[in-house]
Amino acid sequence: METKVFIVEDIEKNLDYIKEGANVIKNGGTVAFPTETVYGLGADALNEEAVKKIFIAKGRPQDNPLIVHVANKEIDYLAKDIPQIAKDLIRDLWPGPLTLILNKKDLVPNVTLANLDTIGIRMPNDPIALKLIEEAKTPIAAPSANISGRPSPTDVFRCVQDLTGRVDCIIGGEKSNVGVESTILDVTCNPPCILRPGGITLEMLKKYNNDIYIDKAVMNKVEGDFKPKAPGMKYRHYAPKAKVRIVSGETKKMVEKINEIVHNYIDAGLKVGIMASYETRECYNKGEVIVLGKREALNTITPNLFESLRALDDLGVDIIISEGFEEVGLGIAIMNRLKKAAAYDIIYV
C-alpha cells in the first residue's frame, strides 16, 4: 500500500492536504492525523469495512473498542439517554481530552464499538483534526496511530515510522501538547466512573459530581476474560521494545534504588536507559538518562512520556528504569501508562 504523507503548517494554505485526507475517509480509507492528546488513526466510524482496516493496520484486538471523534457538540444522532452531567461536561470541556461513554444508537456498527451497547465520543481540541472531521462529513473512529501495544505517537515522524505501507494517508501537524490519551468517563452509571485517566483529572471532574471515582481496573492488572468497556483497559499498552521497570517512592530512596539497579544491570553487560525528572537528572552517573519534565509541573512530563520510551529504544537500550510519580492529578495518568508499559513490574521503596 502506498502511504501519502502531508505536512500541514498552515490550515488555510494547506487546506487541500486536509481535503485529500477527508476524501480518503469518505472513500473508506484510513488516515493518521494529529490531536492534542496523541496522533490518531482514523476511518469513517459509520463504515464497517473502513473500521476493520484500522484493526488490520494496527494489529489491534477486535474486542478493544474505538473512540468516535466528532467536530461539534451535537451528538444526539450517535448516543441516546444523554444525562445532564454529560451535557455539562460537553458544554465546559469540549473540545478537549475527554471521552464520554454513553448509550449508543444503532447508527454505529458493532465493529466500531466491539459489540458493546455503549459508545465513546470525544471532540478533539486540534484544528487539523476538527477540520478533517468537518470535511469528511462523518464522525471518525480513531485509536492511537501506532502498532498495537507500542508507545502512542505524539509527532508525525513516529506515525510514519509505524504506519508507512499500512495506511492510506498520514497528515502531520504540531506535536501533541497533552501527550497522553484522553480521559474516558463512563456516564452511563451513577456516579460516573473513570475508565482511563488522562489530561482531564479526577479532581477536575469531581467539580461536577464529587462521587466520581476511578475504576479499579485502571491501576491494577486485569486477568482472564475481562471485557474492556474502553480502550486501554485490558491489553499491554505503551510498551517499547526494551523491558521497562518502575521504581517509586520517596525521592532520595528512589534515586538510590535506581542507581543500585542500574549499576547491577551494567555490570551484567546490559545497556540501561533511565527516565528521570528534572529535579533528579544529575543524580545518575551511569546509563542513558532522558529527562521527562518537572515533578512540580506534571503537565511538562506527559508530552514527553511516550516519546522518551521510543527515544530509548532508538538508543538501543536493553532495559528502561523509570522513576515513579505520586498518583494524584496528572500523576494518575502518568503512572497508568508507565505501569502498562512495564507490565506492572514496579518496585516500591
C-alpha positions as CSV (number, residue, x, y, z in Angstrom):
1,M,0.0,0.0,0.0
2,E,1.3,3.5,-0.9
3,T,1.0,5.9,2.0
4,K,0.7,9.6,1.2
5,V,2.2,12.0,3.8
6,F,1.2,15.6,4.1
7,I,2.6,18.1,6.5
8,V,0.1,20.9,7.4
9,E,2.0,24.1,8.5
10,D,-0.9,26.4,7.9
11,I,-4.5,25.2,7.7
12,E,-5.6,27.8,5.2
13,K,-2.6,27.4,2.9
14,N,-2.6,23.6,3.2
15,L,-6.3,23.0,3.2
16,D,-6.0,20.8,0.1
17,Y,-4.0,18.3,2.2
18,I,-6.8,18.1,4.7
19,K,-9.4,17.8,2.0
20,E,-7.4,15.0,0.4
21,G,-7.4,13.2,3.7
22,A,-11.1,13.8,4.1
23,N,-11.7,12.2,0.7
24,V,-9.7,9.1,1.8
25,I,-12.1,8.9,4.8
26,K,-15.2,9.3,2.5
27,N,-13.9,6.5,0.3
28,G,-13.4,4.1,3.1
29,G,-9.7,4.5,3.7
30,T,-7.5,5.2,6.7
31,V,-5.8,8.5,7.7
32,A,-3.5,9.2,10.6
33,F,-3.9,12.7,12.0
34,P,-2.8,14.9,14.9
35,T,-4.8,15.6,18.0
36,E,-3.9,17.4,21.3
37,T,-3.6,14.0,23.1
38,V,-1.7,11.7,20.7
39,Y,-1.9,11.2,16.9
40,G,-4.9,9.1,15.9
41,L,-5.5,6.6,13.1
42,G,-9.0,7.3,11.7
43,A,-11.6,5.9,9.4
44,D,-15.3,6.6,8.9
45,A,-16.9,5.4,12.2
46,L,-20.1,4.5,10.3
47,N,-18.5,2.4,7.7
48,E,-17.9,-1.2,8.9
49,E,-15.4,-2.2,6.2
50,A,-13.4,1.0,6.8
51,V,-13.2,0.5,10.5
52,K,-11.9,-3.0,10.0
53,K,-8.9,-1.5,8.2
54,I,-7.9,0.2,11.5
55,F,-7.7,-3.1,13.3
56,I,-5.7,-4.6,10.5
57,A,-3.3,-1.7,10.2
58,K,-2.6,-1.6,13.9
59,G,-2.8,-5.4,14.6
60,R,-5.4,-4.4,17.2
61,P,-7.6,-7.0,19.0
62,Q,-11.2,-6.9,17.8
63,D,-12.6,-6.7,21.4
64,N,-10.9,-3.3,22.0
65,P,-13.5,-0.6,21.3
66,L,-12.7,2.6,19.3
67,I,-13.4,6.2,20.3
68,V,-15.6,8.1,17.9
69,H,-14.3,11.7,17.2
70,V,-16.7,14.5,16.3
71,A,-16.3,18.1,15.1
72,N,-19.1,19.6,17.1
73,K,-21.1,19.2,20.3
74,E,-24.3,17.8,18.7
75,I,-24.1,14.1,19.3
76,D,-27.8,13.1,19.6
77,Y,-27.6,11.1,16.4
78,L,-24.9,8.9,17.9
79,A,-26.0,8.5,21.5
80,K,-29.2,8.2,23.5
81,D,-30.3,8.9,27.1
82,I,-27.6,11.6,27.5
83,P,-27.6,12.5,31.2
84,Q,-27.3,16.1,32.4
85,I,-23.8,15.7,33.7
86,A,-22.7,14.7,30.2
87,K,-24.3,17.8,28.8
88,D,-22.5,19.9,31.4
89,L,-19.1,18.3,30.6
90,I,-19.6,18.7,26.9
91,R,-20.5,22.4,27.4
92,D,-17.5,23.1,29.6
93,L,-14.7,20.7,28.5
94,W,-15.2,20.1,24.8
95,P,-13.3,20.4,22.6
96,G,-10.7,18.7,24.8
97,P,-9.1,15.5,26.1
98,L,-12.3,14.0,27.5
99,T,-14.1,11.0,26.1
100,L,-17.7,10.3,27.3
101,I,-19.1,6.7,27.4
102,L,-22.8,6.9,26.5
103,N,-25.6,4.6,25.4
104,K,-25.2,4.1,21.7
105,K,-27.7,4.4,18.9
106,D,-27.9,1.7,16.2
107,L,-26.3,4.0,13.6
108,V,-22.8,3.0,14.7
109,P,-21.7,-0.5,13.6
110,N,-20.8,-3.1,16.2
111,V,-17.2,-3.5,14.9
112,T,-16.5,0.2,15.9
113,L,-17.7,-0.4,19.4
114,A,-16.5,-4.0,19.9
115,N,-20.1,-5.2,20.2
116,L,-20.8,-3.1,23.3
117,D,-24.1,-1.3,23.9
118,T,-22.1,1.9,24.6
119,I,-20.1,4.4,22.6
120,G,-17.1,6.6,23.5
121,I,-17.3,10.0,21.9
122,R,-14.9,13.0,22.1
123,M,-14.4,16.3,20.3
124,P,-10.6,16.8,19.9
125,N,-9.1,20.2,20.6
126,D,-6.9,20.3,17.5
127,P,-7.7,22.5,14.4
128,I,-6.4,19.9,11.9
129,A,-8.4,17.1,13.5
130,L,-11.6,19.2,13.6
131,K,-11.2,20.3,10.0
132,L,-10.6,16.8,8.8
133,I,-13.8,15.5,10.5
134,E,-15.7,18.5,9.2
135,E,-14.5,18.0,5.6
136,A,-15.1,14.2,5.8
137,K,-18.7,14.9,6.9
138,T,-18.8,11.9,9.1
139,P,-17.6,11.0,12.7
140,I,-14.2,9.4,12.6
141,A,-13.3,6.3,14.7
142,A,-9.7,6.6,15.8
143,P,-7.4,4.8,18.2
144,S,-3.7,6.0,18.6
145,A,-1.8,5.9,15.3
146,N,0.8,3.2,16.2
147,I,1.3,-0.5,16.0
148,S,-0.9,-2.0,18.8
149,G,0.9,-2.3,22.1
150,R,3.6,0.2,21.2
151,P,4.0,3.7,22.8
152,S,1.5,6.1,21.3
153,P,2.9,8.7,18.8
154,T,3.0,12.3,19.7
155,D,4.6,13.5,16.4
156,V,4.2,12.7,12.8
157,F,7.6,11.1,12.5
158,R,6.6,8.2,14.7
159,C,3.4,7.7,12.7
160,V,5.4,7.5,9.5
161,Q,7.8,5.1,11.3
162,D,4.9,2.8,12.4
163,L,2.3,3.0,9.7
164,T,4.0,3.6,6.3
165,G,2.6,0.9,4.0
166,R,-0.2,0.2,6.4
167,V,-2.5,3.2,5.9
168,D,-3.6,5.3,3.0
169,C,-2.6,8.8,4.3
170,I,-0.7,10.5,7.2
171,I,-1.4,14.1,8.0
172,G,1.3,15.8,10.1
173,G,0.9,18.9,12.3
174,E,2.3,20.0,15.5
175,K,3.5,17.7,18.3
176,S,0.6,16.7,20.6
177,N,0.7,19.0,23.6
178,V,-1.2,16.9,26.2
179,G,0.8,13.8,25.3
180,V,-1.4,11.0,26.8
181,E,-4.7,9.7,25.5
182,S,-8.0,11.3,26.6
183,T,-9.6,10.7,30.0
184,I,-12.5,8.3,29.5
185,L,-15.5,8.8,31.7
186,D,-18.5,6.4,31.8
187,V,-21.6,8.5,32.3
188,T,-24.0,5.5,31.8
189,C,-23.6,4.7,35.5
190,N,-24.2,6.8,38.6
191,P,-21.9,8.0,39.9
192,P,-19.8,8.3,36.7
193,C,-16.7,6.2,36.6
194,I,-13.3,7.0,35.1
195,L,-12.2,4.1,32.8
196,R,-8.9,5.7,31.7
197,P,-7.1,8.6,33.3
198,G,-5.8,11.4,31.1
199,G,-5.5,15.1,30.7
200,I,-8.8,15.8,32.5
201,T,-8.0,14.8,36.0
202,L,-10.2,13.2,38.7
203,E,-10.0,16.4,40.7
204,M,-11.4,18.4,37.7
205,L,-14.3,16.0,37.2
206,K,-15.2,16.0,40.9
207,K,-16.4,19.6,40.5
208,Y,-19.3,18.1,38.5
209,N,-20.0,15.2,40.8
210,N,-18.0,14.7,43.9
211,D,-18.7,10.9,43.9
212,I,-16.9,10.3,40.5
213,Y,-14.4,7.5,41.0
214,I,-11.7,5.6,39.1
215,D,-12.4,2.0,38.1
216,K,-10.2,-0.5,40.0
217,A,-9.1,-2.0,36.7
218,V,-7.3,1.3,35.8
219,M,-4.3,1.0,38.1
220,N,-4.2,-2.8,38.5
221,K,-3.5,-5.7,36.2
222,V,-6.6,-7.4,34.8
223,E,-6.8,-11.1,34.1
224,G,-8.7,-13.7,32.1
225,D,-11.9,-12.9,30.2
226,F,-12.2,-9.3,31.3
227,K,-14.2,-7.4,28.7
228,P,-12.9,-3.9,28.2
229,K,-15.5,-1.1,28.1
230,A,-13.0,1.4,26.9
231,P,-9.6,1.4,25.1
232,G,-6.5,0.7,27.1
233,M,-8.1,-1.3,29.9
234,K,-7.2,-4.9,29.0
235,Y,-4.1,-5.3,26.9
236,R,-0.4,-4.5,27.4
237,H,0.0,-1.0,26.1
238,Y,2.5,1.7,25.5
239,A,5.4,-0.8,25.6
240,P,8.8,-0.1,23.9
241,K,11.0,-2.9,22.7
242,A,13.1,-2.7,25.8
243,K,11.9,-4.1,29.1
244,V,10.6,-1.4,31.5
245,R,10.8,-1.3,35.3
246,I,9.5,1.4,37.6
247,V,10.9,2.4,41.0
248,S,8.6,4.5,43.0
249,G,8.7,6.1,46.5
250,E,10.4,8.9,48.5
251,T,12.8,10.7,46.1
252,K,16.1,10.0,47.9
253,K,15.3,6.3,48.4
254,M,14.0,6.0,44.8
255,V,17.2,7.5,43.3
256,E,19.4,5.3,45.5
257,K,17.5,2.2,44.4
258,I,17.6,3.1,40.7
259,N,21.4,3.7,40.9
260,E,21.8,0.3,42.5
261,I,19.7,-1.4,39.9
262,V,21.4,0.4,37.0
263,H,24.9,-0.5,38.2
264,N,23.9,-4.1,38.5
265,Y,22.5,-4.3,35.0
266,I,25.5,-2.5,33.6
267,D,27.9,-4.9,35.4
268,A,25.9,-7.7,33.8
269,G,26.7,-6.2,30.3
270,L,23.3,-4.6,29.6
271,K,22.7,-1.1,28.2
272,V,20.3,0.8,30.5
273,G,18.1,3.8,30.0
274,I,16.8,6.0,32.8
275,M,13.6,8.1,32.7
276,A,14.3,10.8,35.2
277,S,12.7,14.0,36.3
278,Y,14.3,17.5,36.0
279,E,14.9,17.6,39.8
280,T,16.9,14.3,39.8
281,R,18.6,14.4,36.4
282,E,22.1,14.9,37.9
283,C,21.7,12.1,40.4
284,Y,22.5,9.4,37.9
285,N,26.1,9.0,36.6
286,K,25.6,5.8,34.5
287,G,23.1,4.8,31.8
288,E,21.4,6.8,29.1
289,V,19.4,9.5,31.0
290,I,16.3,11.2,29.5
291,V,14.6,14.0,31.4
292,L,10.8,13.7,31.3
293,G,10.0,17.0,32.9
294,K,9.4,18.6,36.3
295,R,7.8,16.8,39.2
296,E,6.3,20.1,40.3
297,A,4.7,20.5,36.9
298,L,3.4,17.2,35.7
299,N,2.0,18.7,32.6
300,T,5.6,19.1,31.4
301,I,6.0,15.3,31.8
302,T,3.0,14.0,29.9
303,P,4.0,15.4,26.4
304,N,7.4,13.6,26.7
305,L,6.4,10.3,28.2
306,F,5.8,8.2,25.1
307,E,8.5,9.9,23.1
308,S,11.0,9.1,25.8
309,L,10.2,5.4,25.7
310,R,10.7,5.5,21.9
311,A,13.9,7.5,22.1
312,L,15.4,5.0,24.5
313,D,14.5,2.2,22.0
314,D,16.3,4.3,19.4
315,L,19.4,4.3,21.6
316,G,19.3,0.5,21.7
317,V,18.9,0.1,25.5
318,D,18.1,-3.4,26.8
319,I,16.2,-2.2,29.8
320,I,14.5,1.1,30.9
321,I,14.2,2.1,34.5
322,S,11.7,4.8,35.1
323,E,11.1,7.0,38.2
324,G,7.6,6.7,39.6
325,F,5.3,9.6,40.4
326,E,2.7,10.3,43.1
327,E,-0.7,9.1,41.9
328,V,-2.6,12.3,42.2
329,G,-3.8,14.7,39.5
330,L,-1.9,14.0,36.2
331,G,0.3,11.6,38.1
332,I,-2.6,9.0,37.9
333,A,-2.5,9.1,34.1
334,I,1.3,9.0,34.0
335,M,1.5,6.0,36.3
336,N,-1.3,4.2,34.4
337,R,0.8,4.5,31.2
338,L,4.1,3.5,32.9
339,K,2.6,0.5,34.7
340,K,1.1,-0.8,31.5
341,A,4.4,-0.2,29.6
342,A,6.2,-2.1,32.4
343,A,3.6,-4.9,32.6
344,Y,3.2,-3.8,36.3
345,D,6.9,-4.5,37.1
346,I,7.2,-1.9,39.9
347,I,9.4,-1.6,42.9
348,Y,8.2,0.5,45.9
349,V,10.8,1.9,48.2
